[in-house]
Amino acid sequence: MFYFGDDWRESADYAWFNENSGERTHPVGEKKPNAWGLHDMHGNVWEFCSDWYDEDYYAHSPTVDPRGPDTGAERVIRGGSACFPFLYGRSAFRDGNDPTNAYYHFGVRVCVGTD
């Protein structure tokens, strides 16, 4: 359910969410990383993704590497935030939001390779 396993009770070791964050974001790296060394993949800020959001897309999408609809009004957001309960950070949870919205709990996750 989560990159660290299925036990949500471990979530405070890995993520900032409404019950442990004071409903504010925190500097990246204060929680345990995932297996690839990435921090804050659950919680802290919602991640805007490049996919357009369609609530019913997965009902008719390809089963391998679904890329989302070609157009839309909202982008997919994933990962949950410091302002929401941790279960919104589940790996499978997604929602949509207008990509022009600028809230402190929306952002992007940037990963830079070291090879």
MIKE-803841 format. One record per atom (N, C-alpha, C): residue in one letter; atom name; residue number from 1; x, y, z. Coordinates in Angstrom, 3 decimals, always signed. Example, Ala and Ser with C-alpha at 12.3 -4.5 7.8 and 13.67 -1.06 7.14 Angstrom:
+------+------+-----+----------+----------+----------+
: type : atom : seq :        X :        Y :        Z :
+------+------+-----+----------+----------+----------+
:    A :    N :   1 :  +13.190 :   -5.690 :   +7.800 :
:    A :   CA :   1 :  +12.300 :   -4.500 :   +7.800 :
:    A :    C :   1 :  +13.200 :   -3.300 :   +7.800 :
:    S :    N :   2 :  +12.850 :   -2.250 :   +7.080 :
:    S :   CA :   2 :  +13.670 :   -1.060 :   +7.140 :
:    S :    C :   2 :  +12.900 :   +0.030 :   +7.870 :
+------+------+-----+----------+----------+----------+
END
This chain:
+------+------+-----+----------+----------+----------+
: type : atom : seq :        X :        Y :        Z :
+------+------+-----+----------+----------+----------+
:    M :    N :   1 :   +0.819 :   -1.195 :   +0.000 :
:    M :   CA :   1 :   +0.000 :   +0.000 :   +0.000 :
:    M :    C :   1 :   +0.869 :   +1.268 :   +0.000 :
:    F :    N :   2 :   +2.010 :   +1.211 :   +0.672 :
:    F :   CA :   2 :   +2.952 :   +2.337 :   +0.735 :
:    F :    C :   2 :   +4.325 :   +1.814 :   +0.355 :
:    Y :    N :   3 :   +5.242 :   +2.690 :   +0.004 :
:    Y :   CA :   3 :   +6.560 :   +2.190 :   -0.403 :
:    Y :    C :   3 :   +7.309 :   +1.512 :   +0.734 :
:    F :    N :   4 :   +6.915 :   +1.766 :   +1.962 :
:    F :   CA :   4 :   +7.581 :   +1.131 :   +3.102 :
:    F :    C :   4 :   +6.831 :   -0.105 :   +3.584 :
:    G :    N :   5 :   +5.733 :   -0.466 :   +2.939 :
:    G :   CA :   5 :   +4.977 :   -1.645 :   +3.309 :
:    G :    C :   5 :   +3.495 :   -1.352 :   +3.434 :
:    D :    N :   6 :   +2.769 :   -2.220 :   +4.106 :
:    D :   CA :   6 :   +1.321 :   -2.078 :   +4.209 :
:    D :    C :   6 :   +0.834 :   -1.584 :   +5.571 :
:    D :    N :   7 :   +1.725 :   -1.362 :   +6.514 :
:    D :   CA :   7 :   +1.323 :   -0.962 :   +7.860 :
:    D :    C :   7 :   +1.351 :   +0.561 :   +7.988 :
:    W :    N :   8 :   +0.171 :   +1.181 :   +7.924 :
:    W :   CA :   8 :   +0.090 :   +2.644 :   +7.989 :
:    W :    C :   8 :   +0.609 :   +3.199 :   +9.310 :
:    R :    N :   9 :   +0.702 :   +2.335 :  +10.341 :
:    R :   CA :   9 :   +1.188 :   +2.831 :  +11.646 :
:    R :    C :   9 :   +2.647 :   +3.255 :  +11.588 :
:    E :    N :  10 :   +3.384 :   +2.844 :  +10.554 :
:    E :   CA :  10 :   +4.771 :   +3.287 :  +10.371 :
:    E :    C :  10 :   +4.866 :   +4.633 :   +9.653 :
:    S :    N :  11 :   +3.738 :   +5.181 :   +9.266 :
:    S :   CA :  11 :   +3.713 :   +6.371 :   +8.412 :
:    S :    C :  11 :   +4.447 :   +7.575 :   +9.009 :
:    A :    N :  12 :   +4.401 :   +7.760 :  +10.306 :
:    A :   CA :  12 :   +5.056 :   +8.928 :  +10.909 :
:    A :    C :  12 :   +6.574 :   +8.891 :  +10.740 :
:    D :    N :  13 :   +7.136 :   +7.717 :  +10.488 :
:    D :   CA :  13 :   +8.576 :   +7.617 :  +10.238 :
:    D :    C :  13 :   +8.947 :   +8.067 :   +8.830 :
:    Y :    N :  14 :   +7.954 :   +8.115 :   +7.912 :
:    Y :   CA :  14 :   +8.222 :   +8.345 :   +6.495 :
:    Y :    C :  14 :   +7.548 :   +9.575 :   +5.910 :
:    A :    N :  15 :   +6.552 :  +10.137 :   +6.580 :
:    A :   CA :  15 :   +5.746 :  +11.168 :   +5.928 :
:    A :    C :  15 :   +5.243 :  +12.232 :   +6.888 :
:    W :    N :  16 :   +5.052 :  +13.434 :   +6.322 :
:    W :   CA :  16 :   +4.366 :  +14.517 :   +7.025 :
:    W :    C :  16 :   +2.923 :  +14.524 :   +6.563 :
:    F :    N :  17 :   +1.978 :  +14.478 :   +7.497 :
:    F :   CA :  17 :   +0.559 :  +14.513 :   +7.178 :
:    F :    C :  17 :   -0.134 :  +15.289 :   +8.291 :
:    N :    N :  18 :   -1.436 :  +15.480 :   +8.197 :
:    N :   CA :  18 :   -2.100 :  +16.411 :   +9.107 :
:    N :    C :  18 :   -1.926 :  +16.084 :  +10.584 :
:    E :    N :  19 :   -1.756 :  +14.837 :  +10.944 :
:    E :   CA :  19 :   -1.663 :  +14.478 :  +12.352 :
:    E :    C :  19 :   -0.279 :  +14.699 :  +12.965 :
:    N :    N :  20 :   +0.765 :  +14.884 :  +12.146 :
:    N :   CA :  20 :   +2.099 :  +15.076 :  +12.727 :
:    N :    C :  20 :   +2.838 :  +16.300 :  +12.188 :
:    S :    N :  21 :   +2.219 :  +17.055 :  +11.303 :
:    S :   CA :  21 :   +2.929 :  +18.144 :  +10.626 :
:    S :    C :  21 :   +2.627 :  +19.529 :  +11.159 :
:    G :    N :  22 :   +1.599 :  +19.656 :  +12.004 :
:    G :   CA :  22 :   +1.140 :  +20.991 :  +12.362 :
:    G :    C :  22 :   +0.470 :  +21.659 :  +11.167 :
:    E :    N :  23 :   +0.082 :  +20.842 :  +10.170 :
:    E :   CA :  23 :   -0.530 :  +21.294 :   +8.919 :
:    E :    C :  23 :   +0.318 :  +22.348 :   +8.211 :
:    R :    N :  24 :   +1.632 :  +22.100 :   +8.210 :
:    R :   CA :  24 :   +2.565 :  +22.945 :   +7.450 :
:    R :    C :  24 :   +3.595 :  +22.029 :   +6.802 :
:    T :    N :  25 :   +4.184 :  +22.490 :   +5.730 :
:    T :   CA :  25 :   +5.199 :  +21.686 :   +5.058 :
:    T :    C :  25 :   +6.508 :  +21.733 :   +5.843 :
:    H :    N :  26 :   +7.372 :  +20.781 :   +5.579 :
:    H :   CA :  26 :   +8.653 :  +20.663 :   +6.261 :
:    H :    C :  26 :   +9.766 :  +20.484 :   +5.242 :
:    P :    N :  27 :  +10.999 :  +20.822 :   +5.599 :
:    P :   CA :  27 :  +12.120 :  +20.613 :   +4.670 :
:    P :    C :  27 :  +12.245 :  +19.137 :   +4.284 :
:    V :    N :  28 :  +12.565 :  +18.898 :   +3.042 :
:    V :   CA :  28 :  +12.733 :  +17.535 :   +2.537 :
:    V :    C :  28 :  +13.902 :  +16.869 :   +3.253 :
:    G :    N :  29 :  +13.737 :  +15.592 :   +3.582 :
:    G :   CA :  29 :  +14.823 :  +14.817 :   +4.159 :
:    G :    C :  29 :  +14.738 :  +14.609 :   +5.651 :
:    E :    N :  30 :  +13.694 :  +15.115 :   +6.297 :
:    E :   CA :  30 :  +13.568 :  +14.933 :   +7.741 :
:    E :    C :  30 :  +12.934 :  +13.591 :   +8.113 :
:    K :    N :  31 :  +12.389 :  +12.884 :   +7.135 :
:    K :   CA :  31 :  +11.795 :  +11.564 :   +7.355 :
:    K :    C :  31 :  +12.628 :  +10.514 :   +6.625 :
:    K :    N :  32 :  +12.389 :   +9.255 :   +6.927 :
:    K :   CA :  32 :  +13.145 :   +8.164 :   +6.300 :
:    K :    C :  32 :  +12.914 :   +8.142 :   +4.790 :
:    P :    N :  33 :  +13.943 :   +7.789 :   +4.016 :
:    P :   CA :  33 :  +13.779 :   +7.698 :   +2.555 :
:    P :    C :  33 :  +13.190 :   +6.351 :   +2.143 :
:    N :    N :  34 :  +12.783 :   +6.276 :   +0.871 :
:    N :   CA :  34 :  +12.358 :   +4.983 :   +0.336 :
:    N :    C :  34 :  +13.589 :   +4.170 :   -0.067 :
:    A :    N :  35 :  +13.383 :   +3.024 :   -0.675 :
:    A :   CA :  35 :  +14.491 :   +2.124 :   -1.027 :
:    A :    C :  35 :  +15.470 :   +2.741 :   -2.023 :
:    W :    N :  36 :  +15.060 :   +3.772 :   -2.749 :
:    W :   CA :  36 :  +15.929 :   +4.429 :   -3.733 :
:    W :    C :  36 :  +16.544 :   +5.716 :   -3.186 :
:    G :    N :  37 :  +16.363 :   +5.954 :   -1.883 :
:    G :   CA :  37 :  +16.938 :   +7.132 :   -1.256 :
:    G :    C :  37 :  +16.127 :   +8.404 :   -1.429 :
:    L :    N :  38 :  +14.887 :   +8.297 :   -1.910 :
:    L :   CA :  38 :  +14.033 :   +9.469 :   -2.117 :
:    L :    C :  38 :  +13.198 :   +9.731 :   -0.874 :
:    H :    N :  39 :  +13.158 :  +10.982 :   -0.470 :
:    H :   CA :  39 :  +12.403 :  +11.391 :   +0.716 :
:    H :    C :  39 :  +11.065 :  +12.009 :   +0.309 :
:    D :    N :  40 :  +10.125 :  +11.965 :   +1.234 :
:    D :   CA :  40 :   +8.840 :  +12.675 :   +1.099 :
:    D :    C :  40 :   +8.027 :  +12.263 :   -0.118 :
:    M :    N :  41 :   +8.051 :  +10.991 :   -0.462 :
:    M :   CA :  41 :   +7.215 :  +10.521 :   -1.565 :
:    M :    C :  41 :   +5.774 :  +10.312 :   -1.113 :
:    H :    N :  42 :   +5.537 :  +10.262 :   +0.186 :
:    H :   CA :  42 :   +4.195 :  +10.309 :   +0.758 :
:    H :    C :  42 :   +4.142 :  +11.575 :   +1.604 :
:    G :    N :  43 :   +3.051 :  +12.324 :   +1.496 :
:    G :   CA :  43 :   +2.846 :  +13.486 :   +2.353 :
:    G :    C :  43 :   +3.693 :  +14.691 :   +1.993 :
:    N :    N :  44 :   +3.700 :  +15.656 :   +2.869 :
:    N :   CA :  44 :   +4.368 :  +16.951 :   +2.757 :
:    N :    C :  44 :   +3.682 :  +17.840 :   +1.725 :
:    V :    N :  45 :   +3.804 :  +17.566 :   +0.432 :
:    V :   CA :  45 :   +3.066 :  +18.322 :   -0.594 :
:    V :    C :  45 :   +2.459 :  +17.361 :   -1.610 :
:    W :    N :  46 :   +1.275 :  +17.720 :   -2.121 :
:    W :   CA :  46 :   +0.699 :  +16.989 :   -3.240 :
:    W :    C :  46 :   +1.618 :  +17.176 :   -4.432 :
:    E :    N :  47 :   +1.845 :  +16.128 :   -5.172 :
:    E :   CA :  47 :   +2.691 :  +16.188 :   -6.361 :
:    E :    C :  47 :   +1.824 :  +16.361 :   -7.598 :
:    F :    N :  48 :   +2.029 :  +17.475 :   -8.325 :
:    F :   CA :  48 :   +1.400 :  +17.620 :   -9.631 :
:    F :    C :  48 :   +2.131 :  +16.708 :  -10.606 :
:    C :    N :  49 :   +1.400 :  +15.871 :  -11.315 :
:    C :   CA :  49 :   +1.964 :  +14.955 :  -12.313 :
:    C :    C :  49 :   +1.666 :  +15.496 :  -13.706 :
:    S :    N :  50 :   +2.316 :  +14.960 :  -14.707 :
:    S :   CA :  50 :   +2.095 :  +15.436 :  -16.071 :
:    S :    C :  50 :   +0.803 :  +14.888 :  -16.677 :
:    D :    N :  51 :   +0.213 :  +13.839 :  -16.096 :
:    D :   CA :  51 :   -1.027 :  +13.259 :  -16.627 :
:    D :    C :  51 :   -2.205 :  +14.203 :  -16.401 :
:    W :    N :  52 :   -3.079 :  +14.281 :  -17.406 :
:    W :   CA :  52 :   -4.353 :  +14.955 :  -17.222 :
:    W :    C :  52 :   -5.251 :  +14.037 :  -16.406 :
:    Y :    N :  53 :   -6.129 :  +14.622 :  -15.598 :
:    Y :   CA :  53 :   -6.997 :  +13.849 :  -14.712 :
:    Y :    C :  53 :   -8.333 :  +13.545 :  -15.384 :
:    D :    N :  54 :   -8.769 :  +12.310 :  -15.261 :
:    D :   CA :  54 :  -10.095 :  +11.869 :  -15.673 :
:    D :    C :  54 :  -10.511 :  +10.830 :  -14.640 :
:    E :    N :  55 :  -11.523 :  +11.142 :  -13.873 :
:    E :   CA :  55 :  -11.945 :  +10.272 :  -12.775 :
:    E :    C :  55 :  -12.200 :   +8.837 :  -13.226 :
:    D :    N :  56 :  -12.698 :   +8.655 :  -14.451 :
:    D :   CA :  56 :  -13.049 :   +7.327 :  -14.942 :
:    D :    C :  56 :  -11.995 :   +6.726 :  -15.869 :
:    Y :    N :  57 :  -10.836 :   +7.344 :  -15.993 :
:    Y :   CA :  57 :   -9.841 :   +6.902 :  -16.979 :
:    Y :    C :  57 :   -9.435 :   +5.444 :  -16.814 :
:    Y :    N :  58 :   -9.178 :   +5.013 :  -15.593 :
:    Y :   CA :  58 :   -8.696 :   +3.645 :  -15.391 :
:    Y :    C :  58 :   -9.748 :   +2.588 :  -15.717 :
:    A :    N :  59 :  -11.000 :   +2.960 :  -15.824 :
:    A :   CA :  59 :  -12.037 :   +2.002 :  -16.209 :
:    A :    C :  59 :  -11.909 :   +1.585 :  -17.673 :
:    H :    N :  60 :  -11.225 :   +2.405 :  -18.481 :
:    H :   CA :  60 :  -11.086 :   +2.096 :  -19.908 :
:    H :    C :  60 :   -9.662 :   +2.307 :  -20.427 :
:    S :    N :  61 :   -8.693 :   +2.387 :  -19.549 :
:    S :   CA :  61 :   -7.304 :   +2.654 :  -19.948 :
:    S :    C :  61 :   -6.572 :   +1.362 :  -20.298 :
:    P :    N :  62 :   -5.432 :   +1.490 :  -20.972 :
:    P :   CA :  62 :   -4.586 :   +0.307 :  -21.178 :
:    P :    C :  62 :   -4.126 :   -0.229 :  -19.821 :
:    T :    N :  63 :   -3.900 :   -1.529 :  -19.729 :
:    T :   CA :  63 :   -3.467 :   -2.102 :  -18.460 :
:    T :    C :  63 :   -1.973 :   -1.935 :  -18.248 :
:    V :    N :  64 :   -1.215 :   -1.689 :  -19.315 :
:    V :   CA :  64 :   +0.231 :   -1.502 :  -19.212 :
:    V :    C :  64 :   +0.567 :   -0.049 :  -19.515 :
:    D :    N :  65 :   +1.242 :   +0.609 :  -18.579 :
:    D :   CA :  65 :   +1.707 :   +1.982 :  -18.726 :
:    D :    C :  65 :   +0.628 :   +2.957 :  -19.196 :
:    P :    N :  66 :   -0.487 :   +3.067 :  -18.460 :
:    P :   CA :  66 :   -1.512 :   +4.044 :  -18.855 :
:    P :    C :  66 :   -0.959 :   +5.461 :  -18.723 :
:    R :    N :  67 :   -1.096 :   +6.258 :  -19.747 :
:    R :   CA :  67 :   -0.509 :   +7.596 :  -19.776 :
:    R :    C :  67 :   -1.506 :   +8.708 :  -19.476 :
:    G :    N :  68 :   -2.747 :   +8.385 :  -19.265 :
:    G :   CA :  68 :   -3.752 :   +9.401 :  -19.000 :
:    G :    C :  68 :   -4.332 :   +9.949 :  -20.288 :
:    P :    N :  69 :   -5.429 :  +10.710 :  -20.177 :
:    P :   CA :  69 :   -6.047 :  +11.286 :  -21.362 :
:    P :    C :  69 :   -5.138 :  +12.313 :  -22.029 :
:    D :    N :  70 :   -5.421 :  +12.616 :  -23.296 :
:    D :   CA :  70 :   -4.592 :  +13.564 :  -24.057 :
:    D :    C :  70 :   -4.798 :  +15.011 :  -23.629 :
:    T :    N :  71 :   -5.965 :  +15.335 :  -23.091 :
:    T :   CA :  71 :   -6.274 :  +16.710 :  -22.684 :
:    T :    C :  71 :   -7.101 :  +16.678 :  -21.408 :
:    G :    N :  72 :   -7.298 :  +17.838 :  -20.825 :
:    G :   CA :  72 :   -8.131 :  +17.939 :  -19.642 :
:    G :    C :  72 :   -8.022 :  +19.309 :  -19.009 :
:    A :    N :  73 :   -8.770 :  +19.509 :  -17.951 :
:    A :   CA :  73 :   -8.745 :  +20.775 :  -17.221 :
:    A :    C :  73 :   -7.928 :  +20.672 :  -15.942 :
:    E :    N :  74 :   -7.721 :  +19.452 :  -15.459 :
:    E :   CA :  74 :   -6.989 :  +19.242 :  -14.219 :
:    E :    C :  74 :   -5.852 :  +18.255 :  -14.449 :
:    R :    N :  75 :   -4.764 :  +18.442 :  -13.695 :
:    R :   CA :  75 :   -3.655 :  +17.482 :  -13.697 :
:    R :    C :  75 :   -3.827 :  +16.529 :  -12.522 :
:    V :    N :  76 :   -3.269 :  +15.351 :  -12.651 :
:    V :   CA :  76 :   -3.287 :  +14.381 :  -11.565 :
:    V :    C :  76 :   -2.414 :  +14.898 :  -10.425 :
:    I :    N :  77 :   -2.899 :  +14.745 :   -9.203 :
:    I :   CA :  77 :   -2.075 :  +14.990 :   -8.017 :
:    I :    C :  77 :   -1.991 :  +13.678 :   -7.252 :
:    R :    N :  78 :   -0.824 :  +13.434 :   -6.655 :
:    R :   CA :  78 :   -0.576 :  +12.192 :   -5.905 :
:    R :    C :  78 :   +0.253 :  +12.499 :   -4.661 :
:    G :    N :  79 :   +0.251 :  +11.562 :   -3.741 :
:    G :   CA :  79 :   +1.174 :  +11.601 :   -2.622 :
:    G :    C :  79 :   +0.663 :  +12.173 :   -1.333 :
:    G :    N :  80 :   -0.475 :  +12.871 :   -1.363 :
:    G :   CA :  80 :   -0.979 :  +13.464 :   -0.134 :
:    G :    C :  80 :   -0.202 :  +14.703 :   +0.268 :
:    S :    N :  81 :   -0.564 :  +15.287 :   +1.396 :
:    S :   CA :  81 :   +0.134 :  +16.487 :   +1.855 :
:    S :    C :  81 :   +0.097 :  +16.583 :   +3.365 :
:    A :    N :  82 :   +0.767 :  +17.585 :   +3.876 :
:    A :   CA :  82 :   +0.821 :  +17.838 :   +5.308 :
:    A :    C :  82 :   -0.529 :  +18.283 :   +5.861 :
:    C :    N :  83 :   -1.473 :  +18.577 :   +4.992 :
:    C :   CA :  83 :   -2.786 :  +19.072 :   +5.420 :
:    C :    C :  83 :   -3.891 :  +18.027 :   +5.356 :
:    F :    N :  84 :   -3.549 :  +16.802 :   +4.947 :
:    F :   CA :  84 :   -4.554 :  +15.758 :   +4.761 :
:    F :    C :  84 :   -4.180 :  +14.526 :   +5.571 :
:    P :    N :  85 :   -5.184 :  +13.672 :   +5.896 :
:    P :   CA :  85 :   -4.879 :  +12.413 :   +6.578 :
:    P :    C :  85 :   -3.926 :  +11.563 :   +5.751 :
:    F :    N :  86 :   -3.134 :  +10.747 :   +6.418 :
:    F :   CA :  86 :   -2.101 :   +9.978 :   +5.741 :
:    F :    C :  86 :   -2.635 :   +9.056 :   +4.658 :
:    L :    N :  87 :   -3.821 :   +8.491 :   +4.832 :
:    L :   CA :  87 :   -4.321 :   +7.530 :   +3.846 :
:    L :    C :  87 :   -4.504 :   +8.138 :   +2.455 :
:    Y :    N :  88 :   -4.574 :   +9.483 :   +2.342 :
:    Y :   CA :  88 :   -4.581 :  +10.121 :   +1.017 :
:    Y :    C :  88 :   -3.216 :   +9.964 :   +0.342 :
:    G :    N :  89 :   -2.203 :   +9.606 :   +1.075 :
:    G :   CA :  89 :   -0.871 :   +9.406 :   +0.522 :
:    G :    C :  89 :   -0.626 :   +8.008 :   -0.017 :
:    R :    N :  90 :   -1.629 :   +7.129 :   +0.052 :
:    R :   CA :  90 :   -1.470 :   +5.775 :   -0.498 :
:    R :    C :  90 :   -0.915 :   +5.846 :   -1.911 :
:    S :    N :  91 :   -0.089 :   +4.900 :   -2.266 :
:    S :   CA :  91 :   +0.523 :   +4.867 :   -3.593 :
:    S :    C :  91 :   -0.518 :   +4.848 :   -4.706 :
:    A :    N :  92 :   -1.659 :   +4.224 :   -4.504 :
:    A :   CA :  92 :   -2.682 :   +4.106 :   -5.539 :
:    A :    C :  92 :   -3.650 :   +5.286 :   -5.570 :
:    F :    N :  93 :   -3.627 :   +6.173 :   -4.579 :
:    F :   CA :  93 :   -4.591 :   +7.271 :   -4.542 :
:    F :    C :  93 :   -4.167 :   +8.376 :   -5.491 :
:    R :    N :  94 :   -5.123 :   +8.869 :   -6.264 :
:    R :   CA :  94 :   -4.878 :  +10.003 :   -7.127 :
:    R :    C :  94 :   -6.126 :  +10.861 :   -7.157 :
:    D :    N :  95 :   -5.937 :  +12.134 :   -7.430 :
:    D :   CA :  95 :   -7.035 :  +13.081 :   -7.549 :
:    D :    C :  95 :   -6.628 :  +14.071 :   -8.629 :
:    G :    N :  96 :   -7.451 :  +15.056 :   -8.870 :
:    G :   CA :  96 :   -7.118 :  +16.057 :   -9.863 :
:    G :    C :  96 :   -7.247 :  +17.451 :   -9.302 :
:    N :    N :  97 :   -6.482 :  +18.387 :   -9.888 :
:    N :   CA :  97 :   -6.570 :  +19.790 :   -9.487 :
:    N :    C :  97 :   -6.082 :  +20.657 :  -10.629 :
:    D :    N :  98 :   -6.584 :  +21.866 :  -10.658 :
:    D :   CA :  98 :   -6.188 :  +22.842 :  -11.671 :
:    D :    C :  98 :   -4.708 :  +23.167 :  -11.492 :
:    P :    N :  99 :   -3.882 :  +22.950 :  -12.516 :
:    P :   CA :  99 :   -2.436 :  +23.165 :  -12.358 :
:    P :    C :  99 :   -2.031 :  +24.622 :  -12.170 :
:    T :    N : 100 :   -2.976 :  +25.548 :  -12.328 :
:    T :   CA : 100 :   -2.642 :  +26.958 :  -12.072 :
:    T :    C : 100 :   -2.860 :  +27.333 :  -10.611 :
:    N :    N : 101 :   -3.445 :  +26.427 :   -9.814 :
:    N :   CA : 101 :   -3.614 :  +26.697 :   -8.384 :
:    N :    C : 101 :   -2.250 :  +26.736 :   -7.698 :
:    A :    N : 102 :   -2.056 :  +27.696 :   -6.859 :
:    A :   CA : 102 :   -0.787 :  +27.838 :   -6.143 :
:    A :    C : 102 :   -1.056 :  +27.837 :   -4.644 :
:    Y :    N : 103 :   -1.076 :  +26.643 :   -4.061 :
:    Y :   CA : 103 :   -1.235 :  +26.487 :   -2.625 :
:    Y :    C : 103 :   +0.060 :  +25.954 :   -2.050 :
:    Y :    N : 104 :   +0.333 :  +26.267 :   -0.820 :
:    Y :   CA : 104 :   +1.587 :  +25.833 :   -0.202 :
:    Y :    C : 104 :   +1.695 :  +24.322 :   -0.082 :
:    H :    N : 105 :   +0.599 :  +23.601 :   -0.198 :
:    H :   CA : 105 :   +0.671 :  +22.138 :   -0.084 :
:    H :    C : 105 :   +0.595 :  +21.450 :   -1.448 :
:    F :    N : 106 :   +0.816 :  +22.188 :   -2.549 :
:    F :   CA : 106 :   +0.966 :  +21.629 :   -3.893 :
:    F :    C : 106 :   +2.404 :  +21.840 :   -4.338 :
:    G :    N : 107 :   +2.937 :  +20.925 :   -5.118 :
:    G :   CA : 107 :   +4.285 :  +21.097 :   -5.622 :
:    G :    C : 107 :   +4.630 :  +20.036 :   -6.656 :
:    V :    N : 108 :   +5.892 :  +19.882 :   -6.886 :
:    V :   CA : 108 :   +6.404 :  +18.826 :   -7.753 :
:    V :    C : 108 :   +7.507 :  +18.126 :   -6.984 :
:    R :    N : 109 :   +7.792 :  +16.897 :   -7.371 :
:    R :   CA : 109 :   +8.900 :  +16.172 :   -6.770 :
:    R :    C : 109 :   +9.968 :  +16.018 :   -7.840 :
:    V :    N : 110 :  +11.129 :  +16.519 :   -7.553 :
:    V :   CA : 110 :  +12.220 :  +16.491 :   -8.519 :
:    V :    C : 110 :  +13.226 :  +15.451 :   -8.070 :
:    C :    N : 111 :  +13.642 :  +14.602 :   -8.984 :
:    C :   CA : 111 :  +14.630 :  +13.576 :   -8.688 :
:    C :    C : 111 :  +15.774 :  +13.723 :   -9.679 :
:    V :    N : 112 :  +16.963 :  +13.852 :   -9.186 :
:    V :   CA : 112 :  +18.135 :  +14.003 :  -10.033 :
:    V :    C : 112 :  +19.026 :  +12.782 :   -9.841 :
:    G :    N : 113 :  +19.356 :  +12.119 :  -10.958 :
:    G :   CA : 113 :  +20.195 :  +10.948 :  -10.890 :
:    G :    C : 113 :  +21.645 :  +11.317 :  -10.570 :
:    T :    N : 114 :  +22.379 :  +10.374 :  -10.013 :
:    T :   CA : 114 :  +23.780 :  +10.635 :   -9.659 :
:    T :    C : 114 :  +24.739 :   +9.818 :  -10.500 :
:    D :    N : 115 :  +24.235 :   +9.105 :  -11.504 :
:    D :   CA : 115 :  +25.123 :   +8.294 :  -12.355 :
:    D :    C : 115 :  +25.865 :   +9.137 :  -13.368 :
+------+------+-----+----------+----------+----------+
END
